[in-house]
Amino acid sequence: MSETKKASYIGAPAVFALELACQHINAALGHYGCYLVGSSMERADWRDVDVRFIMGDEDFAALFPAVDLNTGSAIWEFDPRWLLFNTAICQWLRTQTGLPIDFQIQPQTFANARHDKQRSAVGLRIAKQEPHSLTEDETKSVQEFVKTMENETIPAIVETIRQRQEVATEFKGVLG
């Protein structure tokens, strides 16, 4: 019997604390958001919990203006501002969750090119959408659809069913 693959091997309530903390990070930084990556998604004996905050290349360059994104490597790992942001957020996440967090902000192009394994968005906010009233055009479209269904589509389906029932009855009569 094979073991069922889990979305993450981080247990509750720590994974719930991580979701909540990442909601705050996503709200503060915007852009694409936090992603869970690495061994905590693959196996139960993970060493640390890898969280990556991915942002568009232009936004990354604006936040870390001293970094040259054209080098093709993670040169930003030596940038004082990048180091300060990442270590501060990492420590805050560790405090909030009790987990051994490895947090890094990465530009989108680098993250997509260098990491081809699974990643899972964390810190999503899911809200119920409020119903909206239909516009006059939408109301007319719905009314036309219902009229077509009542006058054409449903009668055609009923007729097809009737014909198939007749064929089935005839076929039963042939078989005896």
N, C-alpha and C positions, 0 to 999 in steps of 0.2 A: 504494500500500500504506500503510495507516494505522499509526501508531506505537502500540505496546501501552502502555496506561496502567499506570504503576507505582504501587505502594502508597506509595512515597516515593522521592525522588531523592537521598537521602543514601546514600553508598556504604559498603561494608564496608571496614574493620572499625569505622568510626566509628558506624554505626547499631547495631552490636552493643554497643559501649561505652555508647551512649545507653540501650539496653534495660536493661543491667545497672545503670547509675546510677539509672534511674527505678525499678527494683525496690527500691532502697534508699529512695528518696523515698516510694514507695507504702507500704512497710513502716513507715516512720517516721511518716507523717502519716495513713495509713489512708484512710477515706472512699472516694470514687469513683476517684481516681487521676490519673495523668499521661496527657495526650493530645498527640499530635503534630498541629499545625494549620498552616495557612498555606502559603506558597509552596513549601516543600520537599516538599510533597505534590503540588504541581501542575506544577512545571517544574524542569528541570535547572539553570537559572541563578538559583536562590534566593540571597538576600542573607544571611539568617540562618535559624536553625531555631527555630520557635515551639513552645514546650512550655507547656501549660496544665495546672495541677493544679486539678481541679474538686472542690469539697466542698459538702456540703449547706449551705443558707443558715444554719441554726441553728448548725452547727459553725463556719462562717466567722465568724459574729457572736461566738461564744465565743472564738475565737482572736484576733479583732481587735475587742475590745469598744468601742473609741472610734469605730468606723465606723458610720454610719447607712445601712443598706441600703435605706431607704425613699425615697432621693432619686431613684432611677431612673437614676443615672449612676455611673461608676466613681470615686466620691469617695475610695475607699480608697487610690487611687494617691498620696494626700498623707499617709497615715497613717504615722508613723515605724516602727511595728512591721511593717506590711505591707512597707514599703520595705526594711527590714533583712532580713526573711525572704527576699524575692524577690531582692535583690541578692546575698545570701550564697549562696543555692541556685544562682542563675544562674552566679556565678563558680565554684562547685564543679563544676557540670555542664560548664562550659567547660574546666576543668582535667581532668576525667575523660574527656572525649570529644574534645577538640581542636576542637570545633565552635563557631561563633558563636551561642550560645544566647540566646534571649529567653524567659525563664521568668517566669510569673505565676501566682499563686494566685487563683482566681476562685470566687465563689459560684455554685451551680448555676443558679438562676433567671436571673441575669445572663448566664451563659455560653450558656444555651439560647436566650434571647431575642435576644441580640446577634450570635450567630455561627451562621449557617445553612449554612455550608459543611461539607465533610467533616472529620471528626476521626478519629484512629486511636489506640486505646489503646496505650500503651507501658509497659514495665516489668511486664508480666504474669508471674506465676509459674504455670507449668503443671506439675502433678505427677500422677504415675500414682496412681490410686486403688487402695487395697488391697481385694482381694476380701473380701466378707463372707459369713458363713454365712447360709443362709435360716432364717427363723423357722419354727416348726411350721405356722403358717397359710400362709406363702408356699410351703412344701413341698407342702401339700395343694392349693393353687391350681394349682401347676405340674403335679402329678399328675393333677388333674381336667382340665386343659387337654390334656395328652398323651392321656389316655383319650378325650376327645371327638374329638381329631384322629384317633386310630387307629380309633375305632368309627363315627364319623359323617362328619367332614369329608373325610378321604382317600378313603373308599369312594364318597362322593358325587362327588368330583372324577374318580375313576377311571371311574365310570358315565357321567358327562357326556362324558368323552373317548371312551369306547366308542361311545356313541350318535352322536357327531359323526363318528367314523370310519365307522360304518355309513352315515350320510347321505352322506359323501364318496364312499364306494364305490358307492352307488346312483347318485349324480350322475355319477360317471365312466362308469357303465354306460349312462346315458341319452345322454351325449355321444358315446359310442362310442369 
